Amino acid sequence: MRVGLRATHLINRIFSHSVGSASAVRWRTAHIKLLCSSSDESRGSRSSLLRHLTSKIQATGPITVAEYMREVLTNPLMGYYVRNDMLGPDGDFITSPEISQIFGELIGVWIISEWIGAGRPKQLQLVELGPGKGSLAADILRVFTQLHSVIGDASVSLHLVEVSPVLSRIQAQELTRTCSHEVDNTDTPVYCSGETATGLPVSWYRRLEDVPAGFSIFLAHEFFDALPVHKFERTQKGWREVLVDIHPEKPEQLRFVLAPSPTLASSALVQADERRSHVEVCAEGGVLVQQLARRVAEHGGAALIADYGHDGTKTDTLRGFKGHRQHHVLADPGSADLTADVDFRYLRRMAGGGVACMGPLAQRAFLKNMGIDARMQASVLLRNCTDASTRKQLINSYALLTDPAQMGERFNFFCLLHHGRLVQPQVLTGLKLEKRSPAQLPVAGFTELSYS
């Protein structure tokens, strides 16, 4: 489909800029595929988080996988996200914005395109959930600066939803340098605020519901995959929930078990028509996508979710990452990132009919639709790039983002849109002439661009 002149012009404008350098119940062991060796479990001393978890299990019995993930990742004192700087080459994993700034630039173009498609509202709130080191937001804001003549006098603000004190400080340094400050008033939902070098206001929140209402573009890049999931297994007696228990013969180790009877979660979260033998359901993600859908429906805007995921086809995807390697999810809790692939079919169902859903679409297709090939071929990148190491780095980053064997197919894009965004243009008829109202712009990224 041919994109309108304005959207194409946005991308061409960006192309002209260069890239910078124990219970009494007998629990049955669950048939979960563990993704790496359990040799790390034999470490001599238990971590404080492990002691906390074993004490809880001894007091109340086995806990759900969702509760385990929540404690491991976001425990206020010992959680992985609370204590660690886990991103980048020296961390446990690396994300697309750290691979290439082109990724963030194209997301920035997508946001401006959707803002134009919505009729250029006077307010534009960019809301990012789990903004990492702030790299994606920084690249997007650079696009906003380059396209300031397009944005005009619209009121633009940045709102970051972040629970990690470590990461929020890194974000503040990346986005506001020394301009940010913590808010002393504990009654306000904003716990930190500042301004960018260009005067754009930035605010930090711990919960999405604290972000002010208004026309917003929501971004969730590698956010949903870290939300806690419940795991279920089909048995001869019906669906049973997978739980985390203390190993009976090794009290300093944890293991997966199956609940002997249905739990509230297994009764409520597994769909009646489910055909898979193992299912992961992220109830927290379902609630969150409902909040996003309600905000988009009531105030306009869009939500772009980009994550590892599937369309309701996969089964066991829970895994751990430490030092860029897969790590036993029950070993040394709190020392590694835990993640589960996003079930986009579940998100689509939970979003409901109040919004339009598009995707999931593989990252390779999305970025190519956004014009990444043209961006890479721009003279400032490859044709005039005389430094061999820089040229190699650019080509390698492109391959990592788009190669089907790497991130190109495993990573997916999914968006929620206000229904008004996709309304067909009205046909107005007169006595002599037939007039059409301006056609809506196609949704960038989910539609192939044409440069003619």
C-alpha positions as semicolon CSV with decimal commas, in nm:
position;residue;x (nm);y (nm);z (nm)
1;M;0,000;0,000;0,000
2;R;0,124;0,350;-0,079
3;V;0,180;0,572;0,222
4;G;0,069;0,935;0,215
5;L;0,325;1,202;0,129
6;R;0,348;1,329;0,487
7;A;0,449;0,992;0,636
8;T;0,704;0,930;0,362
9;H;0,844;1,278;0,414
10;L;0,896;1,206;0,785
11;I;1,109;0,904;0,713
12;N;1,309;1,079;0,442
13;R;1,377;1,361;0,687
14;I;1,519;1,112;0,938
15;F;1,726;0,938;0,668
16;S;1,918;1,260;0,617
17;H;2,075;1,238;0,965
18;S;2,376;1,024;1,052
19;V;2,416;0,751;1,312
20;G;2,634;0,827;1,614
21;S;2,924;0,637;1,696
22;A;0,707;-2,795;5,315
23;S;0,359;-2,915;5,307
24;A;0,199;-3,238;5,422
25;V;0,060;-3,293;5,075
26;R;0,266;-3,510;4,843
27;W;0,344;-3,299;4,537
28;R;0,408;-3,455;4,198
29;T;0,705;-3,317;4,001
30;A;0,592;-3,107;3,707
31;H;0,705;-3,192;3,355
32;I;0,870;-2,858;3,284
33;K;1,150;-2,831;3,032
34;L;1,441;-2,673;3,222
35;L;1,653;-2,474;2,983
36;C;2,001;-2,534;3,121
37;S;2,205;-2,742;3,361
38;S;2,118;-2,723;3,729
39;S;2,482;-2,732;3,843
40;D;2,451;-2,378;3,980
41;E;2,201;-2,508;4,235
42;S;2,479;-2,679;4,430
43;R;2,634;-2,355;4,550
44;G;2,725;-2,371;4,916
45;S;2,535;-2,075;5,062
46;R;2,182;-1,960;4,989
47;S;2,106;-1,603;4,896
48;S;1,888;-1,391;5,120
49;L;1,612;-1,407;4,859
50;L;1,630;-1,785;4,854
51;R;1,600;-1,787;5,235
52;H;1,301;-1,557;5,204
53;L;1,135;-1,785;4,947
54;T;1,200;-2,109;5,139
55;S;1,063;-1,950;5,459
56;K;0,747;-1,849;5,276
57;I;0,702;-2,197;5,125
58;Q;0,760;-2,362;5,464
59;A;0,494;-2,139;5,617
60;T;0,223;-2,148;5,349
61;G;0,309;-2,429;5,108
62;P;0,426;-2,419;4,744
63;I;0,387;-2,087;4,565
64;T;0,273;-2,013;4,211
65;V;0,525;-1,949;3,937
66;A;0,378;-1,599;3,909
67;E;0,451;-1,527;4,275
68;Y;0,801;-1,668;4,235
69;M;0,870;-1,444;3,935
70;R;0,729;-1,141;4,113
71;E;0,952;-1,195;4,417
72;V;1,262;-1,271;4,211
73;L;1,226;-0,970;3,983
74;T;1,063;-0,695;4,190
75;N;1,105;-0,776;4,560
76;P;1,157;-0,426;4,710
77;L;1,483;-0,524;4,882
78;M;1,628;-0,817;4,692
79;G;1,461;-0,824;4,349
80;Y;1,666;-0,853;4,031
81;Y;1,531;-0,533;3,878
82;V;1,567;-0,340;4,204
83;R;1,935;-0,422;4,265
84;N;2,092;-0,468;3,924
85;D;2,195;-0,281;3,613
86;M;2,123;-0,573;3,384
87;L;2,131;-0,416;3,037
88;G;2,409;-0,394;2,781
89;P;2,723;-0,591;2,700
90;D;2,825;-0,609;3,067
91;G;2,477;-0,707;3,186
92;D;2,264;-1,016;3,140
93;F;2,098;-0,922;2,812
94;I;2,098;-0,652;2,545
95;T;1,795;-0,494;2,378
96;S;1,734;-0,354;2,031
97;P;1,786;0,014;2,125
98;E;2,134;-0,075;2,253
99;I;2,210;-0,261;1,928
100;S;2,141;0,031;1,695
101;Q;1,997;0,379;1,726
102;I;1,818;0,318;1,396
103;F;1,569;0,105;1,589
104;G;1,467;0,396;1,810
105;E;1,463;0,637;1,518
106;L;1,211;0,423;1,332
107;I;0,994;0,395;1,644
108;G;1,009;0,774;1,666
109;V;0,886;0,800;1,307
110;W;0,605;0,555;1,392
111;I;0,493;0,775;1,681
112;I;0,488;1,091;1,471
113;S;0,304;0,908;1,193
114;E;0,034;0,792;1,437
115;W;0,009;1,142;1,584
116;I;-0,048;1,281;1,234
117;G;-0,295;1,003;1,156
118;A;-0,493;1,099;1,468
119;G;-0,532;1,454;1,341
120;R;-0,236;1,626;1,508
121;P;-0,383;1,670;1,858
122;K;-0,242;1,959;2,061
123;Q;-0,119;1,722;2,333
124;L;0,120;1,431;2,285
125;Q;0,222;1,224;2,583
126;L;0,490;0,965;2,516
127;V;0,457;0,697;2,783
128;E;0,716;0,420;2,804
129;L;0,674;0,116;3,028
130;G;1,003;-0,023;3,159
131;P;1,231;0,215;2,968
132;G;1,558;0,028;3,039
133;K;1,852;0,265;3,025
134;G;1,651;0,532;2,846
135;S;1,817;0,460;2,510
136;L;1,492;0,411;2,320
137;A;1,337;0,728;2,462
138;A;1,655;0,924;2,384
139;D;1,653;0,811;2,021
140;I;1,283;0,896;1,990
141;L;1,331;1,241;2,139
142;R;1,613;1,307;1,893
143;V;1,365;1,235;1,613
144;F;1,119;1,476;1,775
145;T;1,389;1,744;1,773
146;Q;1,471;1,680;1,406
147;L;1,099;1,702;1,322
148;H;1,016;1,998;1,544
149;S;0,873;2,183;1,245
150;V;0,628;1,896;1,193
151;I;0,524;1,879;1,558
152;G;0,484;2,255;1,570
153;D;0,336;2,397;1,890
154;A;0,197;2,067;2,019
155;S;0,257;2,009;2,391
156;V;0,493;1,709;2,414
157;S;0,590;1,535;2,739
158;L;0,767;1,214;2,837
159;H;0,631;0,983;3,107
160;L;0,833;0,682;3,226
161;V;0,687;0,393;3,428
162;E;0,980;0,237;3,615
163;V;1,005;0,038;3,941
164;S;1,384;0,006;3,950
165;P;1,572;0,279;4,143
166;V;1,894;0,176;3,970
167;L;1,749;0,210;3,620
168;S;1,557;0,529;3,693
169;R;1,882;0,701;3,789
170;I;2,046;0,578;3,468
171;Q;1,746;0,701;3,268
172;A;1,763;1,042;3,433
173;Q;2,131;1,075;3,346
174;E;2,067;0,969;2,986
175;L;1,762;1,188;2,929
176;T;1,799;1,490;3,156
177;R;2,164;1,485;3,263
178;T;2,173;1,691;3,583
179;C;1,826;1,841;3,542
180;S;1,628;1,568;3,718
181;H;1,538;1,562;4,085
182;E;1,353;1,331;4,319
183;V;1,018;1,454;4,446
184;D;1,006;1,491;4,824
185;N;0,626;1,473;4,851
186;T;0,539;1,105;4,887
187;D;0,170;1,179;4,819
188;T;0,234;1,260;4,454
189;P;0,245;0,976;4,199
190;V;0,553;1,136;4,038
191;Y;0,865;1,024;4,224
192;C;1,116;1,198;3,997
193;S;1,095;1,474;3,738
194;G;1,317;1,683;3,515
195;E;1,362;1,836;3,173
196;T;1,553;1,738;2,864
197;A;1,815;1,967;2,714
198;T;1,544;2,106;2,485
199;G;1,307;2,178;2,774
200;L;1,073;1,881;2,731
201;P;0,929;1,770;3,070
202;V;1,005;1,417;3,193
203;S;0,826;1,243;3,482
204;W;0,874;0,904;3,650
205;Y;0,598;0,684;3,794
206;R;0,579;0,340;3,952
207;R;0,239;0,249;3,806
208;L;0,067;0,307;3,474
209;E;-0,251;0,426;3,646
210;D;-0,059;0,722;3,790
211;V;0,021;0,864;3,445
212;P;-0,212;1,158;3,365
213;A;-0,498;1,103;3,123
214;G;-0,474;1,249;2,774
215;F;-0,381;1,165;2,417
216;S;-0,087;0,926;2,458
217;I;0,134;0,695;2,262
218;F;0,230;0,406;2,488
219;L;0,546;0,201;2,430
220;A;0,621;-0,134;2,591
221;H;0,948;-0,270;2,456
222;E;1,057;-0,597;2,622
223;F;0,823;-0,522;2,911
224;F;0,542;-0,778;2,895
225;D;0,786;-1,071;2,878
226;A;0,908;-0,990;3,231
227;L;0,559;-0,987;3,387
228;P;0,477;-1,290;3,607
229;V;0,309;-1,587;3,439
230;H;0,103;-1,871;3,580
231;K;0,197;-2,209;3,436
232;F;-0,054;-2,489;3,383
233;E;-0,028;-2,853;3,271
234;R;-0,300;-3,076;3,132
235;T;-0,332;-3,403;3,327
236;Q;-0,570;-3,699;3,318
237;K;-0,763;-3,528;3,597
238;G;-0,780;-3,194;3,420
239;W;-0,572;-2,878;3,433
240;R;-0,330;-2,844;3,724
241;E;-0,118;-2,542;3,812
242;V;0,259;-2,568;3,822
243;L;0,398;-2,450;4,157
244;V;0,741;-2,389;4,312
245;D;0,833;-2,602;4,614
246;I;1,139;-2,690;4,822
247;H;1,320;-3,003;4,706
248;P;1,245;-3,271;4,973
249;E;1,597;-3,417;4,960
250;K;1,786;-3,091;4,901
251;P;1,641;-2,821;5,127
252;E;1,855;-2,551;4,970
253;Q;1,710;-2,612;4,624
254;L;1,374;-2,541;4,465
255;R;1,177;-2,756;4,224
256;F;0,859;-2,745;4,014
257;V;0,559;-2,949;4,130
258;L;0,197;-2,987;4,022
259;A;-0,090;-2,884;4,249
260;P;-0,285;-3,198;4,350
261;S;-0,619;-3,029;4,283
262;P;-0,748;-2,734;4,079
263;T;-0,645;-2,389;4,195
264;L;-0,839;-2,067;4,152
265;A;-0,600;-1,970;3,873
266;S;-0,628;-2,299;3,686
267;S;-1,007;-2,275;3,703
268;A;-1,024;-1,913;3,589
269;L;-0,735;-1,853;3,351
270;V;-0,729;-2,157;3,122
271;Q;-0,970;-2,122;2,831
272;A;-1,227;-2,398;2,777
273;D;-1,116;-2,446;2,414
274;E;-0,744;-2,464;2,496
275;R;-0,574;-2,745;2,300
276;R;-0,216;-2,714;2,422
277;S;-0,086;-2,948;2,692
278;H;0,109;-2,674;2,870
279;V;-0,006;-2,312;2,898
280;E;0,146;-1,993;3,038
281;V;-0,097;-1,715;3,124
282;C;0,013;-1,367;3,225
283;A;-0,287;-1,239;3,420
284;E;-0,098;-0,921;3,511
285;G;-0,032;-0,857;3,143
286;G;-0,402;-0,905;3,072
287;V;-0,495;-0,640;3,328
288;L;-0,231;-0,404;3,192
289;V;-0,344;-0,436;2,830
290;Q;-0,701;-0,367;2,946
291;Q;-0,578;-0,044;3,107
292;L;-0,400;0,053;2,786
293;A;-0,707;-0,029;2,576
294;R;-0,933;0,177;2,801
295;R;-0,701;0,478;2,786
296;V;-0,669;0,459;2,408
297;A;-1,047;0,422;2,367
298;E;-1,127;0,714;2,601
299;H;-0,851;0,962;2,523
300;G;-0,712;0,858;2,183
301;G;-0,363;0,754;2,089
302;A;-0,209;0,412;2,045
303;A;-0,007;0,145;2,225
304;L;0,287;-0,029;2,060
305;I;0,400;-0,352;2,225
306;A;0,726;-0,506;2,102
307;D;0,845;-0,830;2,257
308;Y;0,947;-1,190;2,219
309;G;0,624;-1,378;2,173
310;H;0,382;-1,593;1,979
311;D;0,020;-1,595;1,872
312;G;-0,110;-1,858;2,115
313;T;0,102;-2,146;1,987
314;K;0,393;-2,201;2,229
315;T;0,393;-2,389;2,559
316;D;0,699;-2,384;2,790
317;T;0,886;-2,057;2,735
318;L;0,986;-1,953;3,089
319;R;1,362;-1,911;3,102
320;G;1,640;-1,729;3,282
321;F;1,927;-1,519;3,148
322;K;2,253;-1,437;3,322
323;G;2,560;-1,298;3,150
324;H;2,393;-1,337;2,808
325;R;2,351;-1,712;2,871
326;Q;2,046;-1,915;2,962
327;H;2,026;-1,983;3,333
328;H;1,820;-2,232;3,539
329;V;1,511;-2,036;3,642
330;L;1,513;-2,175;3,998
331;A;1,887;-2,141;4,063
332;D;2,017;-1,849;4,270
333;P;1,691;-1,651;4,260
334;G;1,751;-1,282;4,214
335;S;2,079;-1,326;4,026
336;A;1,930;-1,367;3,677
337;D;1,655;-1,221;3,462
338;L;1,340;-1,429;3,419
339;T;1,128;-1,402;3,107
340;A;0,842;-1,578;2,930
341;D;0,733;-1,525;2,570
342;V;0,427;-1,302;2,533
343;D;0,104;-1,469;2,423
344;F;-0,032;-1,205;2,185
345;R;-0,353;-1,400;2,127
346;Y;-0,424;-1,365;2,499
347;L;-0,348;-0,992;2,488
348;R;-0,579;-0,947;2,190
349;R;-0,861;-1,123;2,373
350;M;-0,806;-0,920;2,690
351;A;-0,794;-0,590;2,498
352;G;-1,156;-0,644;2,398
353;G;-1,356;-0,473;2,128
354;G;-1,304;-0,115;2,243
355;V;-0,985;-0,082;2,037
356;A;-0,850;-0,213;1,710
357;C;-0,560;-0,460;1,735
358;M;-0,291;-0,512;1,473
359;G;-0,029;-0,786;1,475
360;P;0,164;-0,963;1,596
361;L;0,404;-0,889;1,312
362;A;0,764;-1,015;1,309
363;Q;1,027;-0,750;1,380
364;R;1,192;-0,815;1,045
365;A;0,872;-0,725;0,859
366;F;0,793;-0,428;1,084
367;L;1,136;-0,269;1,046
368;K;1,145;-0,330;0,672
369;N;0,799;-0,175;0,641
370;M;0,933;0,123;0,837
371;G;1,216;0,164;0,587
372;I;1,519;0,020;0,766
373;D;1,669;-0,092;0,434
374;A;1,654;0,260;0,294
375;R;1,799;0,390;0,620
376;M;2,094;0,151;0,595
377;Q;2,155;0,241;0,234
378;A;2,152;0,615;0,298
379;S;2,473;0,782;0,189
380;V;2,562;0,893;0,541
381;L;2,562;0,530;0,653
382;L;2,713;0,302;0,394
383;R;2,798;0,484;0,074
384;N;3,013;0,743;0,252
385;C;3,123;0,521;0,538
386;T;3,496;0,475;0,484
387;D;3,581;0,329;0,825
388;A;3,579;-0,051;0,788
389;S;3,504;-0,125;1,156
390;T;3,210;0,120;1,163
391;R;3,074;-0,023;0,840
392;K;3,100;-0,376;0,981
393;Q;2,927;-0,273;1,302
394;L;2,638;-0,119;1,108
395;I;2,595;-0,430;0,895
396;N;2,615;-0,659;1,199
397;S;2,357;-0,457;1,391
398;Y;2,123;-0,465;1,091
399;A;2,161;-0,844;1,070
400;L;2,098;-0,889;1,442
401;L;1,777;-0,689;1,423
402;T;1,638;-0,842;1,104
403;D;1,791;-1,188;1,054
404;P;1,518;-1,453;1,102
405;A;1,772;-1,670;1,287
406;Q;1,837;-1,393;1,541
407;M;1,580;-1,128;1,643
408;G;1,405;-1,089;1,310
409;E;1,137;-1,354;1,360
410;R;1,131;-1,417;1,734
411;F;1,058;-1,056;1,817
412;N;0,708;-0,926;1,735
413;F;0,519;-0,597;1,716
414;F;0,158;-0,559;1,828
415;C;-0,045;-0,242;1,858
416;L;-0,373;-0,110;1,996
417;L;-0,541;0,173;1,806
418;H;-0,844;0,392;1,858
419;H;-1,119;0,276;1,623
420;G;-1,146;0,628;1,482
421;R;-0,793;0,594;1,349
422;L;-0,907;0,334;1,095
423;V;-1,240;0,485;0,988
424;Q;-1,287;0,475;0,613
425;P;-1,309;0,818;0,448
426;Q;-1,662;0,941;0,379
427;V;-1,780;0,990;0,023
428;L;-1,966;1,320;-0,022
429;T;-2,179;1,344;-0,336
430;G;-2,313;1,657;-0,503
431;L;-2,505;1,742;-0,814
432;K;-2,198;1,751;-1,038
433;L;-1,891;1,649;-0,837
434;E;-1,799;1,363;-0,610
435;K;-1,575;1,467;-0,321
436;R;-1,389;1,250;-0,078
437;S;-1,273;1,341;0,269
438;P;-0,897;1,307;0,330
439;A;-0,792;0,943;0,343
440;Q;-0,651;0,807;0,665
441;L;-0,279;0,730;0,667
442;P;-0,202;0,358;0,668
443;V;-0,063;0,236;0,999
444;A;0,314;0,258;0,955
445;G;0,513;-0,055;1,025
446;F;0,213;-0,280;0,975
447;T;0,185;-0,168;0,612
448;E;0,460;-0,174;0,351
449;L;0,595;0,168;0,264
450;S;0,636;0,291;-0,094
451;Y;0,882;0,568;-0,185
452;S;0,743;0,709;-0,509
